[in-house]
């Protein structure tokens, strides 16, 4: 019996399938071929095309940028069995920014379509580094080739003297015509010598589950169980997060009752453990029920959305449907006794303000009127929910169009106006990249310190300092976290971690870093709370960050969180009163229920531990 060879190509001309079909009736053969082609082209999960975007011939065409930073680059022979050549980049002194020294690997020569998964892999090592841990730092980006160079994949990594294989996978968020996407490695973090080889860039096509692709095992300084910072953190926690509680039990004549059984049960933390209350709060059906159930179980603080709008005026407070949802979220939070942070009053880039503000870019008087009206409207609307904190200005380092137009003094007036309208909430600045990026965004840290000092010196009613804390692979070592907190604690303002998440595939490291980051923050006396920026994959723009996958299965970071917040930092105490009718315990600050039992008579009393010494008297009739 003879057979026939059939070759199927995709629209880029790549051979994706070769079939040998035994000869049969011509009509049947045509039908089978038609079915195969339809499946391949109209069901992307079956279109497993793989297109190389970087060939060996491209190796010598890599472009180097860094001469202004006095950096040098050359091709060397590599001592590795998988490849024979590598690029060596020598950076003799610390550049002005990480982007001051970079290799541009290539621009795409063929189209990349929206939804395509592009995978970059390479080997990298650092043969010399002027840092205390002797490690190199780099950023691997898949991004737009033109401003603002938005990235659809980003890997921020450390490397040592051994060759490390690095993966970076990303899903294209739009179509890229030839030349519109580029792949770069930035290395200008500090003085170092970096070597890079065996570069591969592949378009895997659509329908690829990135979680099933190879990923990088990560770690961070301070992870060791016996790390010195842990001992000091535990001492601080014991001192500043706990208080003594004395329970005095008496009869109607105030005679002390001895040998009374006492049970003390913590009900809620005083310290803020919260989450961003996104649209999951308003969701209907089983997922909405699960979302609200876990929100109440896990958190006592919440951040409620009050965004103004986006550059298209299709979202935010400006849109009636979103305004209704925002208010419903705040109402639910208040009804369920959450302490509410409101986010945010002003996000000062043109892309985050409505058209009625943007049209006055060149008219400061009119622009000021629009902004003042926004502040009055939103502060009044949120006041009914007893918000405890307001993010008045969000991300001033990069979003400063309003400040540039109206002048820096206007910041003071914004804070004063909010305080005039509502005297109760703490008024915050909120900024990113203060604790993240290995703690090395020094310019942004300096800028934040400058703004804070300016507001304090100008007698603006600044109540707190917000630090967002969106981590990727740039896991800042724990002692550096504590050092940065010390730096900003000198202002004697409350510090809140306002937007915490860890966007990595390595779930074990994610869990450990969540545990250690929370421990470090909780141990620092200047901090008042930590807000996680979402916790369920079904309602999160960065699904790797969450506690729960879309099917509500639990990830290791949830277990790490619950173990510290509701076990290690949770107080339960039992005992009996002494001859003076007293029982003493030491517990974490928060809300408590005390049960007393004697001779069949039981009484339950609610109380709080809010300071170092706390006494409650219970009359047992």
C-alpha positions, 0 to 999 in steps of 0.5 A, a space after each residue: 500500500 502506498 502513502 502520500 506526504 502532506 506538508 502544512 505551513 502556517 501563514 509565516 511559511 514555517 513548516 509545522 506539520 508533516 503527515 504521511 497518509 495512506 492513499 485513499 479516495 481523493 475526496 476523503 483525502 481532501 476532507 482530512 486535509 481541510 479539517 487539519 488546516 481549519 484546526 491549526 489556523 482557527 484553534 490557536 492552542 493546537 497551533 504549536 508553531 515555534 519561530 526563532 527570533 534570534 539566530 547565530 548570525 545575529 550574535 555579532 550584530 548585538 548593539 552595545 550602549 554604555 560608552 558614556 558610562 565608561 563601560 566597555 564590551 567585547 566578544 570573548 571565548 567562553 568556557 562552557 560546553 554549550 557555547 563557545 562565545 560570549 559577550 563581556 561587559 566591563 563597567 568600571 564605576 557605578 553608572 547614573 542608572 541601570 539603563 546607562 549600560 545595556 546590550 540590545 540583543 535584537 529587534 524583531 525581524 518578523 511580526 509578533 502577534 498579540 497573545 504570542 508567548 515569547 521566550 528568552 533564555 541565555 547564560 549569564 555570570 558576574 566575574 567581578 562585582 563591587 557589592 558586599 555580596 559579590 553578585 551582579 545585577 541585570 534586567 532582561 526586557 522584552 519591550 517596545 522599541 520606541 518610547 515609552 519602551 513598555 515591556 511585556 516581559 521583564 526579569 530582574 536578576 542576580 548572578 554570581 561567578 557560575 554560569 546561570 541559565 536565565 529564562 524570561 517569558 512574556 505574552 505580547 500585549 499587542 501586535 508588533 510589526 517588524 522592528 517594533 519590539 526589542 530585547 535588551 539586557 540592562 546592567 548599569 546598577 553598579 561597577 561589575 563585569 558581566 558575561 552573557 552567552 547562548 542567547 535564544 529568543 523564540 516565539 512559541 505562538 498562542 495558547 501557551 501556559 507560561 506556568 508550565 515553561 521552565 523558570 528561574 529558581 530564586 533566592 535572597 539575602 536573609 532567607 537562612 533560618 538562622 539569619 541574624 536579623 530574625 533574632 533582632 526582629 523577634 525581640 522588637 516584635 515582643 517589645 512593641 507589638 505586645 502588651 500586658 493584660 491583667 484580668 481582675 475577677 470580683 463578686 458584687 461586693 468587689 471581693 477578689 475571687 480566686 481559682 476562677 477559670 480564665 480563657 483569653 482568645 484574640 479576635 483581631 489584630 490592632 496592626 493592619 493586615 489588609 488587602 486591596 478591595 477590588 471588584 471581587 467584593 461586588 462580584 456575584 455568584 460563588 466566586 463573589 461569595 468565596 472572595 468576601 468570605 476569605 476577605 473577612 477571614 484574612 484581613 482587618 484593613 482594606 484599601 478602597 478604590 477611588 481612582 479618578 479616571 484613565 486617559 480614555 475617560 472609560 474607567 474610574 470615579 468619573 464613570 457612573 457605573 464605576 462610581 457606584 461600584 466604588 461606593 458599594 465596596 466602601 459600604 460593604 467594608 464599613 458594614 463588616 468593620 474594616 479599617 479603610 484606606 482610600 486610594 487615591 485622591 490625585 494620580 498626577 500624570 495626564 493619563 490619570 486625569 479626565 478630559 476636563 482637566 487635560 484641556 487646561 494644561 496651559 491654563 493653571 487657574 482653570 486646572 486648579 479649579 477642576 482639581 479642587 472640585 475633585 478633592 471636594 467631591 471625593 473627600 466628601 463622598 468617602 467621609 461617610 465610611 470613616 476612612 482612616 487614611 487617604 493616599 492624597 498623591 500617588 507616585 509623584 516621582 513619575 506622575 508629576 504633570 499636575 505639579 509641573 503645571 501648578 507648582 510644587 506649592 500646590 501640593 501643600 494646598 491639596 493636603 490642607 484642603 483635604 484636612 479642612 474637609 475631613 479632620 480624621 484620616 491620616 493623609 499620605 503620600 504613596 510611592 513605588 520603588 522605595 523598597 523594591 528593586 533590591 533597594 537600589 532605586 536611590 534617585 527615587 528614594 532621594 526624591 521621596 525624602 525630599 518631597 516628605 521633608 518639603 511638606 513637613 517643613 511647609 507645615 502641610 498636614 502630612 500624616 503618613 508615608 506609603 511604600 507600594 512594594 511590588 516585587 518581581 525577581 528583585 527581592 530586596 535583602 531583608 536587612 536592606 528593607 530594615 535600613 530603608 525603613 530606618 531612613 524614613 522613620 526619622 520623619 516620625 510619620 506612620 509608614 504603611 506598606 500600601 501595595 505588596 505583592 511578589 510576581 514570580 513563578 517560584 512559589 516556594 521562594 514567594 512563600 518564604 519572602 512573604 513570610 520574611 517581608 511581613 516579619 521585617 515590616 511587623 518588627 519595625 516600630 514606624 510601620 502601622 500596616 501592610 496591604 496586599 494588592 489582591 489575593 485571588 487570581 480570578 480578580 488580579 492583573 498579575 495572577 502569579 502574585 496571589 494567595 489563591 489560584 482561579 479555582 480557589 486552590 491555595 498557594 504556599 504563600 497563603 500558608 506562610 501568611 496564615 502561619 505568622 498572622 494567625 498562629 505565631 502572632 496570635 494570642 490564646 491564654 488559659 489559666 486561673 485567678 490567684 488569691 488576689 483574683 488576678 490572672 496575667 497574660 501577655 498578648 499581641 495588641 488587638 481585640 479580645 474575648 475573655 471568658 470567666 467560669 466559676 461554679 457553673 457561672 460563666 461570663 464573656 467580656 470583650 476588651 482590647 490590648 492597645 498599650 503596654 499595660 492593660 487591666 480589665 475588671 470583671 464582676 461575676 455575679 
